Amino acid sequence: MGSKFKINCDEATTICNKNQYGEASFYEKLKLSFHIIFCKLCKTYSNQNNLLTKIFGNYAAQCTEKETLSPEEKLTLQKQVNQKLGL
């Protein structure tokens, strides 16, 4: 049974990206969770992916194709990312 949940890091990052957009199935999420327990690199990738989704998701909802962030918004965004990453 354990081998059904074994995936490599490439598969884990693919599932992580699908999960970000709500496209991952329950079974894929289960395999990803199992993989993250043992793989620190994929756990870090998943955490960073979730963080960036939260930060950029707020801005993306407000933008249209023709709009861009103002210099002040870009600076604020950069500060948020640096703060979350501990820089």
C-alpha positions as CSV (number, residue, x, y, z in Angstrom):
1,M,0.0,0.0,0.0
2,G,2.8,2.4,0.8
3,S,4.2,2.2,-2.7
4,K,0.9,3.6,-4.1
5,F,1.7,6.9,-2.4
6,K,5.4,7.1,-3.4
7,I,6.1,9.9,-5.9
8,N,9.3,11.6,-6.9
9,C,10.1,15.3,-6.3
10,D,9.2,16.2,-9.9
11,E,5.7,14.7,-9.4
12,A,5.4,16.4,-6.0
13,T,6.1,19.9,-7.4
14,T,3.6,19.3,-10.3
15,I,0.9,18.3,-7.8
16,C,1.8,21.3,-5.6
17,N,1.3,23.6,-8.6
18,K,-2.0,21.9,-9.5
19,N,-3.1,22.2,-5.9
20,Q,-2.4,26.0,-5.9
21,Y,-5.1,26.4,-8.6
22,G,-7.5,23.9,-7.1
23,E,-6.9,21.3,-9.8
24,A,-5.4,18.5,-7.7
25,S,-7.5,15.5,-6.9
26,F,-7.9,14.2,-3.4
27,Y,-5.6,11.3,-4.2
28,E,-2.9,13.6,-5.5
29,K,-3.2,15.7,-2.4
30,L,-2.8,12.6,-0.3
31,K,0.3,11.6,-2.2
32,L,1.8,15.1,-1.9
33,S,1.1,15.1,1.9
34,F,2.8,11.7,2.2
35,H,5.9,12.9,0.2
36,I,6.2,16.2,2.1
37,I,6.5,14.2,5.4
38,F,9.8,12.8,4.2
39,C,11.2,15.4,1.8
40,K,12.3,18.7,3.3
41,L,13.0,20.3,-0.1
42,C,9.5,19.7,-1.4
43,K,8.0,20.9,1.9
44,T,10.0,24.1,1.6
45,Y,8.8,24.5,-2.1
46,S,5.2,23.9,-1.0
47,N,5.4,26.5,1.8
48,Q,7.0,29.0,-0.5
49,N,4.5,28.3,-3.2
50,N,1.6,28.9,-0.8
51,L,3.2,32.1,0.5
52,L,3.6,33.5,-3.0
53,T,0.0,32.6,-3.9
54,K,-1.3,34.4,-0.8
55,I,0.8,37.5,-1.4
56,F,0.3,37.8,-5.2
57,G,-3.2,36.5,-5.2
58,N,-4.4,39.7,-3.5
59,Y,-2.8,41.8,-6.3
60,A,-3.9,39.6,-9.1
61,A,-7.5,39.9,-8.2
62,Q,-7.3,43.7,-8.6
63,C,-5.5,43.7,-11.9
64,T,-6.6,43.6,-15.5
65,E,-4.5,42.9,-18.5
66,K,-3.8,46.6,-19.1
67,E,-3.0,47.6,-15.5
68,T,0.3,47.3,-13.7
69,L,1.4,47.8,-10.2
70,S,2.5,51.3,-9.2
71,P,6.1,51.8,-7.9
72,E,4.7,52.1,-4.4
73,E,2.7,48.9,-4.7
74,K,5.8,47.1,-6.1
75,L,7.9,48.3,-3.1
76,T,5.2,47.2,-0.7
77,L,5.1,43.8,-2.3
78,Q,8.9,43.5,-2.3
79,K,8.9,44.3,1.5
80,Q,6.3,41.7,2.2
81,V,8.2,39.0,0.3
82,N,11.5,40.0,2.1
83,Q,9.8,40.0,5.5
84,K,8.2,36.6,5.0
85,L,11.5,35.1,3.7
86,G,13.4,36.7,6.6
87,L,15.6,39.0,4.5
